[in-house]
Amino acid sequence: MSKTSNAKLGQAAVRRSAESRGKNRISPIRTRSDIPSARRVVVKVGSSSLTSIVNSLDELAVATIADVLAKTHARDVEVVFVSSGAIAAGLAPLGLTRRPKDLATQQAAASVGQSLIMNRYTEIFSRYNVTISQVLVTAEDLMHRNRYHNAHRQLERLLDLNVLPIVNENDAVATHEIKFGDNDRIAALVAHTIKADALLLLSDVDALYTKHPAEGGTRIAEVTDPVADLEGVEIGTIGRAGVGSGGMVTKVEAAKIAASSGIPALVTSTANAAAALDGADVGTWFTPTGGRRSVRLVWLTQLAKTKGSLTLDPGAVKAIRRRTSLLAAGVTGVDGVFRPGEPISLRDQDGKAIANGIAAYSSEDMHRIAGKHTDEAMDELGEEHDGVVVHVDNLALLSNRSAKR
């Protein structure tokens, strides 16, 4: 293929992304009172709500949440249940008195606990003639294109078959340290994956408060602007049982992730689950502040750990803010070490992060082509390279502005 043809391919990549073409949809659920009209919901319950203080399954708690979800399912609502507690449930059978710190023991506890939890859910939901399934995922499963499509197809097909999927982080086979509060984030990503109408994040805390209620804190009933509404708010950590990996911090993070992409979220207690699904005035409601986005863009803006950064000239900054691909000609600096396909930060001349993107080239190759036009990049790396450093569909703008501005 000629250089001219490759140059045209590079220019063709500079186009408006799907996100800018008006194809995104905000959930029809606008207030908590609308929740009963939702046709598809994701409900996440934390470890502290499913396990007792002695690190074993709380049979009453498990039966109670199953009862609520089964009744919701019976109203022809599609329910996806994200259940924590595998590690916590496996502690007592292994003779452990506290959550282990090393990865191997965490994996062992998760392997034991996951089967215990699923056995109980299978028994309880069968009383309501509800078929359940186990879906084990990692955050990476929802990030990589092929694995994401597999997860999406699996969940959609299960819902088509009137199955109630129970999703959990695949702790037992994690090859890295199990991350803080992953199931909260996974719940938000699953909500995006299946285009849920609402996300419910349940724990042993009934709402988000301005500070601890014992110190005079008041309930925050609604968050319409995460920057302004949560300014100065003291957000707690681990729940009463001390067996979870997250806390209110990760609930709020997950709720913000959902709301920023068009999915309303409610943070409340497991005890309020039935009331929440009935639309009662409970918990803290996070109003949608943006439109639907792809899971990849949500990950890039909210979760990705960037491996390096590129510094851009003013023209390139304006170009990506207009939602076009980043070309090598606009890059003035390369920092860090990264490979193709890894997330990177895009910064202006003052060092301010303006976007995250998925690198098309390694840092080594970027040093070779930074500042060069398409023809020069092809001369340096070969004609198969078009100088598109970050494709527009792999680019997510960052914003530190208040949602009300």
C-alpha positions as CSV (number, residue, x, y, z in Angstrom):
1,M,0.0,0.0,0.0
2,S,1.3,3.5,-0.9
3,K,2.2,6.2,1.5
4,T,-0.7,8.2,0.1
5,S,-3.1,5.5,0.9
6,N,-1.8,5.1,4.4
7,A,-2.0,8.8,4.9
8,K,-5.7,8.7,3.8
9,L,-6.3,6.0,6.4
10,G,-4.7,8.1,9.0
11,Q,-6.9,11.0,8.1
12,A,-10.0,8.8,8.0
13,A,-9.3,7.9,11.6
14,V,-9.7,11.6,12.6
15,R,-13.5,11.5,12.9
16,R,-16.1,12.0,15.4
17,S,-16.5,9.1,17.9
18,A,-19.6,7.1,18.5
19,E,-19.9,8.9,21.8
20,S,-20.4,12.2,19.9
21,R,-22.9,11.0,17.4
22,G,-25.9,11.1,19.7
23,K,-26.3,7.3,20.1
24,N,-26.1,7.3,23.9
25,R,-29.2,7.0,26.1
26,I,-29.8,8.1,29.6
27,S,-31.8,5.8,31.8
28,P,-35.6,6.5,31.8
29,I,-35.4,6.2,35.6
30,R,-35.0,9.8,36.8
31,T,-35.9,9.7,40.5
32,R,-35.9,7.0,43.2
33,S,-39.7,6.9,43.1
34,D,-39.3,5.6,39.4
35,I,-37.4,2.5,40.5
36,P,-40.5,0.3,40.5
37,S,-40.9,1.0,36.7
38,A,-37.3,-0.1,36.0
39,R,-37.2,-3.2,33.7
40,R,-33.6,-4.1,34.4
41,V,-31.6,-3.5,37.6
42,V,-28.3,-4.4,39.1
43,V,-28.2,-5.0,42.8
44,K,-24.9,-5.3,44.7
45,V,-24.7,-6.5,48.3
46,G,-21.5,-6.2,50.3
47,S,-19.7,-8.8,52.5
48,S,-20.7,-7.1,55.7
49,S,-24.3,-7.7,54.9
50,L,-24.0,-11.4,54.1
51,T,-21.6,-12.6,56.8
52,S,-21.7,-12.6,60.6
53,I,-19.2,-11.1,63.0
54,V,-17.7,-14.6,63.4
55,N,-16.8,-14.7,59.7
56,S,-19.4,-17.2,58.5
57,L,-22.5,-16.9,56.3
58,D,-25.4,-15.1,57.9
59,E,-28.2,-17.4,57.0
60,L,-31.0,-14.9,57.8
61,A,-29.3,-12.2,55.8
62,V,-28.8,-14.4,52.8
63,A,-32.4,-15.6,52.9
64,T,-33.7,-12.1,53.3
65,I,-32.0,-10.6,50.3
66,A,-32.9,-13.6,48.2
67,D,-36.5,-13.2,49.2
68,V,-36.4,-9.5,48.1
69,L,-34.8,-10.2,44.8
70,A,-37.0,-13.2,44.0
71,K,-40.1,-11.1,44.5
72,T,-38.7,-8.4,42.3
73,H,-37.9,-11.0,39.7
74,A,-41.5,-12.2,39.9
75,R,-42.7,-8.8,38.8
76,D,-40.9,-9.4,35.4
77,V,-38.0,-7.2,36.4
78,E,-34.7,-8.5,35.0
79,V,-32.3,-8.6,38.0
80,V,-28.5,-9.1,38.0
81,F,-27.2,-9.7,41.5
82,V,-23.6,-8.8,42.3
83,S,-22.7,-10.7,45.5
84,S,-19.7,-10.2,47.6
85,G,-18.7,-12.4,50.5
86,A,-16.8,-15.3,48.9
87,I,-13.6,-14.7,50.9
88,A,-15.4,-13.9,54.1
89,A,-17.6,-17.0,53.8
90,G,-14.6,-19.2,53.4
91,L,-12.8,-18.0,56.5
92,A,-14.6,-20.1,59.1
93,P,-14.4,-23.4,57.2
94,L,-10.6,-22.9,56.9
95,G,-10.2,-22.1,60.6
96,L,-9.3,-18.5,59.9
97,T,-10.4,-15.7,62.3
98,R,-9.7,-12.7,60.0
99,R,-9.4,-11.8,56.4
100,P,-6.0,-12.9,55.2
101,K,-3.5,-10.5,53.7
102,D,-1.6,-12.8,51.3
103,L,-3.0,-13.5,47.9
104,A,-2.8,-17.3,48.0
105,T,-4.9,-17.6,51.2
106,Q,-7.4,-15.1,49.9
107,Q,-7.8,-17.3,46.8
108,A,-8.2,-20.4,48.9
109,A,-10.9,-18.7,51.1
110,A,-12.6,-17.4,48.0
111,S,-12.6,-20.9,46.4
112,V,-14.2,-22.4,49.5
113,G,-16.6,-19.5,50.2
114,Q,-17.9,-19.2,46.6
115,S,-19.3,-22.7,46.6
116,L,-20.9,-22.2,50.0
117,I,-22.6,-19.0,48.9
118,M,-23.9,-20.5,45.6
119,N,-25.2,-23.6,47.3
120,R,-27.2,-21.4,49.7
121,Y,-28.5,-19.2,46.9
122,T,-29.5,-22.2,44.8
123,E,-31.4,-23.7,47.6
124,I,-33.2,-20.5,48.6
125,F,-34.1,-19.2,45.1
126,S,-35.4,-22.7,44.1
127,R,-38.2,-22.1,46.7
128,Y,-39.4,-19.3,44.5
129,N,-38.9,-21.3,41.3
130,V,-36.2,-18.9,40.2
131,T,-33.3,-20.3,38.2
132,I,-30.0,-18.7,39.1
133,S,-26.5,-18.9,37.5
134,Q,-23.0,-18.0,38.6
135,V,-21.0,-15.5,36.5
136,L,-17.4,-15.0,37.6
137,V,-15.7,-12.0,36.1
138,T,-12.8,-9.7,36.6
139,A,-12.5,-6.1,35.7
140,E,-10.3,-7.1,32.8
141,D,-13.1,-9.3,31.4
142,L,-15.1,-6.1,30.9
143,M,-12.2,-4.1,29.5
144,H,-10.9,-6.2,26.6
145,R,-13.1,-6.1,23.5
146,N,-13.4,-9.9,22.9
147,R,-13.9,-10.8,26.6
148,Y,-16.3,-7.9,27.0
149,H,-18.5,-9.2,24.2
150,N,-18.4,-12.7,25.6
151,A,-19.5,-11.4,29.0
152,H,-22.2,-9.2,27.4
153,R,-23.6,-12.1,25.4
154,Q,-23.6,-14.4,28.4
155,L,-25.5,-12.0,30.6
156,E,-28.0,-11.0,27.9
157,R,-28.7,-14.6,27.0
158,L,-29.2,-15.5,30.7
159,L,-31.7,-12.7,31.1
160,D,-33.5,-13.7,27.9
161,L,-33.9,-17.2,29.5
162,N,-35.4,-15.6,32.6
163,V,-32.4,-16.6,34.7
164,L,-31.2,-14.4,37.6
165,P,-27.4,-14.2,37.2
166,I,-25.3,-13.9,40.3
167,V,-22.1,-12.1,39.5
168,N,-18.9,-12.1,41.6
169,E,-15.3,-11.0,41.2
170,N,-13.3,-14.1,40.3
171,D,-11.1,-13.8,43.4
172,A,-10.1,-17.5,43.3
173,V,-8.0,-17.1,40.2
174,A,-6.8,-13.6,40.5
175,T,-3.2,-13.3,39.4
176,H,-2.7,-9.9,41.1
177,E,-3.5,-8.5,44.5
178,I,-7.3,-8.5,44.9
179,K,-8.2,-4.8,44.6
180,F,-9.9,-2.7,47.2
181,G,-13.6,-2.8,46.6
182,D,-13.6,-4.5,43.2
183,N,-17.2,-5.8,43.4
184,D,-18.5,-2.2,43.8
185,R,-16.7,-1.2,40.6
186,I,-17.6,-4.4,38.8
187,A,-21.3,-3.7,39.7
188,A,-21.1,-0.3,38.0
189,L,-19.4,-1.9,35.0
190,V,-21.9,-4.7,34.8
191,A,-24.7,-2.1,34.9
192,H,-23.1,-0.4,31.9
193,T,-22.6,-3.8,30.1
194,I,-26.3,-4.7,30.2
195,K,-27.6,-1.1,30.0
196,A,-29.3,-1.3,33.3
197,D,-32.0,1.2,34.3
198,A,-30.7,1.5,37.8
199,L,-27.9,0.4,40.1
200,L,-28.5,-0.4,43.8
201,L,-25.4,-0.6,46.1
202,L,-26.3,-2.2,49.4
203,S,-24.3,-2.5,52.6
204,D,-24.9,-2.2,56.3
205,V,-25.0,1.6,56.1
206,D,-28.4,3.1,55.3
207,A,-27.2,6.3,53.5
208,L,-24.4,8.7,52.9
209,Y,-24.2,11.3,55.7
210,T,-22.4,14.6,56.0
211,K,-20.5,13.1,58.8
212,H,-21.1,10.3,61.3
213,P,-24.7,10.4,62.6
214,A,-23.5,10.1,66.2
215,E,-21.6,13.4,65.6
216,G,-24.6,15.2,64.2
217,G,-24.3,14.2,60.6
218,T,-27.4,14.4,58.4
219,R,-28.4,12.2,55.5
220,I,-27.6,13.3,52.0
221,A,-30.8,12.4,50.2
222,E,-29.6,13.2,46.7
223,V,-26.4,13.9,44.8
224,T,-26.9,15.8,41.6
225,D,-23.4,17.3,41.5
226,P,-20.7,15.0,43.0
227,V,-18.1,17.8,43.2
228,A,-20.3,20.3,45.0
229,D,-22.6,18.1,46.9
230,L,-19.9,15.9,48.4
231,E,-17.4,18.6,49.2
232,G,-16.2,18.2,52.8
233,V,-18.2,15.0,53.3
234,E,-16.5,12.5,55.6
235,I,-16.9,9.1,53.9
236,G,-16.4,6.0,56.0
237,T,-14.5,2.8,55.2
238,I,-15.1,-0.8,56.4
239,G,-18.5,-1.9,57.6
240,R,-19.4,-3.4,61.0
241,A,-18.2,-6.9,60.3
242,G,-14.8,-5.8,59.0
243,V,-14.7,-8.6,56.4
244,G,-15.3,-6.6,53.3
245,S,-12.7,-5.1,51.0
246,G,-14.4,-1.8,50.4
247,G,-16.7,0.4,52.3
248,M,-18.7,3.6,51.7
249,V,-15.8,5.0,49.7
250,T,-16.1,2.4,47.0
251,K,-19.9,2.6,47.0
252,V,-19.7,6.3,46.3
253,E,-17.0,5.7,43.6
254,A,-19.2,3.1,41.9
255,A,-22.3,5.4,42.2
256,K,-20.4,8.2,40.6
257,I,-19.2,6.0,37.8
258,A,-22.7,4.9,37.0
259,A,-24.3,8.4,37.3
260,S,-21.6,10.0,35.1
261,S,-22.7,7.7,32.3
262,G,-26.5,7.9,32.5
263,I,-27.3,5.2,35.1
264,P,-28.9,6.4,38.4
265,A,-27.6,4.7,41.5
266,L,-28.9,4.3,45.0
267,V,-26.7,3.7,48.0
268,T,-28.5,2.3,51.0
269,S,-28.6,-0.6,53.5
270,T,-29.5,-4.2,52.7
271,A,-32.2,-3.8,55.3
272,N,-33.8,-1.2,53.0
273,A,-33.6,-3.3,49.8
274,A,-37.3,-4.0,49.6
275,A,-38.2,-0.4,50.3
276,A,-35.6,0.8,47.8
277,L,-37.0,-1.4,45.0
278,D,-40.5,-0.1,45.9
279,G,-39.3,3.5,45.3
280,A,-39.3,4.6,48.9
281,D,-37.3,7.7,50.1
282,V,-34.3,5.8,51.5
283,G,-30.6,6.0,51.0
284,T,-28.6,8.4,48.9
285,W,-29.7,8.9,45.3
286,F,-27.1,9.7,42.6
287,T,-28.8,11.5,39.7
288,P,-27.4,10.8,36.2
289,T,-25.0,13.5,35.1
290,G,-24.2,12.3,31.6
291,G,-25.2,10.0,28.8
292,R,-24.4,6.3,28.2
293,R,-20.8,5.5,27.3
294,S,-19.0,2.4,26.3
295,V,-17.5,0.4,29.2
296,R,-14.1,1.1,27.7
297,L,-14.5,4.8,28.1
298,V,-15.9,4.5,31.6
299,W,-12.8,2.4,32.5
300,L,-10.5,5.0,30.9
301,T,-11.9,7.9,32.8
302,Q,-12.6,6.3,36.2
303,L,-10.6,3.1,36.7
304,A,-7.6,2.9,34.5
305,K,-4.1,3.1,35.9
306,T,-2.1,4.9,33.3
307,K,1.3,3.6,32.4
308,G,2.8,6.8,31.0
309,S,1.9,10.1,29.5
310,L,2.2,12.2,26.3
311,T,2.5,15.9,26.3
312,L,0.6,17.6,23.5
313,D,0.9,20.9,21.7
314,P,-2.0,23.4,21.9
315,G,-3.3,22.3,18.5
316,A,-3.5,18.7,19.5
317,V,-5.3,19.6,22.7
318,K,-7.9,21.5,20.8
319,A,-8.2,18.6,18.3
320,I,-8.9,15.9,20.9
321,R,-11.3,18.2,22.8
322,R,-13.2,18.3,19.5
323,R,-13.3,14.5,19.7
324,T,-10.8,13.6,17.0
325,S,-7.9,11.1,17.0
326,L,-4.5,12.1,18.3
327,L,-1.8,12.1,15.7
328,A,2.0,11.8,16.3
329,A,2.5,15.3,15.0
330,G,0.8,16.8,18.0
331,V,3.0,15.1,20.6
332,T,5.8,17.1,22.1
333,G,6.9,14.8,24.9
334,V,6.8,11.1,26.1
335,D,7.1,10.0,29.7
336,G,7.0,6.6,31.2
337,V,7.2,3.1,29.8
338,F,4.1,1.6,28.1
339,R,3.1,-0.9,25.5
340,P,0.5,-0.8,22.7
341,G,-3.0,-1.3,24.2
342,E,-2.1,0.1,27.6
343,P,-3.8,3.2,29.1
344,I,-1.8,6.5,29.0
345,S,-2.5,10.1,30.2
346,L,-2.6,12.9,27.7
347,R,-1.5,16.3,29.1
348,D,-1.2,19.8,27.9
349,Q,2.0,21.9,28.0
350,D,1.4,22.8,31.6
351,G,1.2,19.2,32.6
352,K,-2.6,19.2,33.2
353,A,-4.2,15.8,32.4
354,I,-7.0,16.4,29.8
355,A,-7.7,12.9,28.6
356,N,-6.8,9.3,29.0
357,G,-6.4,7.0,26.0
358,I,-5.3,3.6,24.9
359,A,-1.8,3.8,23.3
360,A,-1.5,2.5,19.7
361,Y,2.3,2.6,20.0
362,S,4.9,1.6,22.6
363,S,6.7,4.4,24.5
364,E,9.9,3.3,22.6
365,D,8.2,3.9,19.2
366,M,6.6,7.1,20.5
367,H,10.0,8.6,21.1
368,R,10.8,7.9,17.5
369,I,7.7,9.5,15.9
370,A,6.7,12.2,18.4
371,G,6.2,15.5,16.5
372,K,6.4,13.8,13.1
373,H,3.7,14.0,10.4
374,T,2.1,10.9,9.0
375,D,4.5,10.5,6.1
376,E,7.5,10.9,8.4
377,A,6.0,8.4,10.9
378,M,5.6,5.9,8.1
379,D,9.2,6.4,7.0
380,E,10.3,5.8,10.6
381,L,8.2,2.7,11.5
382,G,7.0,1.4,8.2
383,E,4.1,2.0,5.8
384,E,1.7,0.0,7.9
385,H,1.8,2.7,10.5
386,D,-0.4,5.8,10.0
387,G,0.7,7.9,12.9
388,V,-2.6,7.7,14.8
389,V,-1.3,7.6,18.4
390,V,-4.7,7.3,20.2
391,H,-7.7,6.5,18.1
392,V,-10.8,8.6,18.9
393,D,-12.8,5.6,20.0
394,N,-10.1,4.8,22.6
395,L,-9.9,8.4,23.9
396,A,-11.8,9.7,27.0
397,L,-11.8,13.3,28.0
398,L,-11.4,14.1,31.6
399,S,-13.3,16.9,33.4
400,N,-12.8,18.4,36.8
401,R,-15.7,20.7,36.4
402,S,-18.7,20.7,38.6
403,A,-21.7,18.9,36.9
404,K,-23.7,22.1,37.4
405,R,-21.3,24.3,35.5
